Structure formats: C-alpha cells, structure tokens
Amino acid sequence: MSEIPSPCTGICTLNPERICIGCGRTLSEIGEWISASDEQKREIVAAACKRKPRS
C-alpha cells in the first residue's frame, strides 16, 4: 500500500491542455497513478504542484 495520498481534489475537469484543474496532473499522470511507485508518485505530485494555478 502506498504512503503517498492521491492529490485528487474531486474537481475532475481537464483544461484544453489536458491538465486537471483540480489537482494539476496531466491525463497520463492520472492514469499512471494506480501503478506508480511511491517515488514516481512524489515526482507526479511535485510536477502537478508546479502546474496548478494558485488560488
């Protein structure tokens, strides 16, 4: 079981660049999440944080 929680916020809507407006992940990162290692999940979360617009 992974110790890295999903960054999903429940706002599952993709913008025209195919990036979720809720969590900042790309469509491919969302699909990879279930089989990603903890290290890969950390990388995905870090990349998503850089993409996600600040409130």
C-alpha positions as CSV (number, residue, x, y, z in Angstrom):
1,M,0.0,0.0,0.0
2,S,1.3,3.4,-0.9
3,E,2.0,6.0,1.7
4,I,1.6,8.8,-0.8
5,P,-2.0,10.1,-0.9
6,S,-3.7,10.9,-4.2
7,P,-3.7,14.6,-4.9
8,C,-7.2,14.3,-6.3
9,T,-9.5,17.1,-5.1
10,G,-12.7,15.7,-6.6
11,I,-12.7,18.5,-9.2
12,C,-12.0,16.2,-12.1
13,T,-12.1,18.6,-15.1
14,L,-9.5,18.8,-17.7
15,N,-8.5,22.1,-19.3
16,P,-7.7,22.3,-23.1
17,E,-4.1,21.2,-22.3
18,R,-5.5,18.0,-20.7
19,I,-4.4,19.1,-17.2
20,C,-6.8,18.6,-14.4
21,I,-7.9,21.9,-12.9
22,G,-8.4,20.3,-9.5
23,C,-5.1,18.6,-8.9
24,G,-2.8,19.8,-11.7
25,R,-2.0,16.3,-13.0
26,T,-1.9,15.5,-16.7
27,L,-4.3,12.9,-18.1
28,S,-1.4,10.5,-18.4
29,E,-0.3,11.1,-14.8
30,I,-3.8,10.4,-13.6
31,G,-3.8,7.1,-15.5
32,E,-0.4,6.1,-14.2
33,W,-1.1,6.8,-10.5
34,I,-2.6,3.4,-9.6
35,S,0.6,1.5,-10.7
36,A,3.2,4.2,-9.9
37,S,5.8,3.6,-7.2
38,D,6.0,6.0,-4.3
39,E,9.0,7.7,-5.9
40,Q,7.0,8.2,-9.1
41,K,4.0,9.5,-7.1
42,R,6.3,12.0,-5.4
43,E,7.5,13.2,-8.8
44,I,3.9,13.4,-10.2
45,V,2.8,15.5,-7.1
46,A,5.8,17.8,-7.5
47,A,5.2,18.4,-11.2
48,A,1.4,18.9,-10.6
49,C,2.1,21.5,-7.9
50,K,4.1,23.5,-10.4
51,R,1.3,23.4,-12.9
52,K,-1.6,24.0,-10.6
53,P,-2.8,27.6,-10.5
54,R,-2.6,29.2,-7.1
55,S,-5.8,30.4,-5.5
